[in-house]
Amino acid sequence: MTSPTPVSRALTPVGNLFALGASVLRMTFRRPFQLGELIEQTWFVTKVSALPTALFTIPFGATIALLLAELTRQFGAQSQTGAGSVLAIVQQAAPIVTALLISGAGGSAVCADLGARTIREEIAAMEVLGISPIQRLVVPRVLAMTVTAVVLNGLATVVGVGGGYFFNVVVQGGTPGAYIASFSAIAQVSDIVVSEIKAALFGFTAGVVAAYRGLNPPPGAKGVGDAVNQAVVISFVLVFLINLVLTALYLQIVPPKGV
């Protein structure tokens, strides 16, 4: 028997990851649904991610507002500062910040929990008893991260826009009316919709990656720690790739307002 090639060894985990994601989607609609576990996990992920998301979004939004204010001043387009900064926060910064915090805080906890259960052979025991660990443990955790990502994306948007407004108007002496009017003239409902879609996909991706690494950790306690680190890094990479694809599609499909 020939040994697997490096390409096949690299593609096998990718295929298994996609298979786990498909299983989660399929088993979401299978009964019995673990509602209690979903509520508990949603509260846990929200508790560990909400405050860091809000605190991280403030400097993020402020940096965007300050930079755009300086650039628009150089080109004599100060009246468009609000549109540029708010759209950047809504479409890009808020979902990205939410995904990073969800992956780092919630995803690491999910991976560590499932990894500990795996090395203690709890997952194997559930399979022997005819209990699906994916339906019982993975589905509630992935859905919890998806729901939390959507909710926290709204929080990050509000905090980021508020921070950008404060630093542009109060710190740099911008005009409040021009800041708001420029945003109202360019923004669309679809900007909010695509932001929430991004957040949901990012949360789902982070949850699936965390669950996959938790169910397949290297042996021993150190292996669980390595799996947590790998889950966070892989989630970050996939989030940025998905964001690139969604942004490109959105700009091609949805015309700018007024066009």
Disulfide bonds with the S-S distance in Angstrom:
none
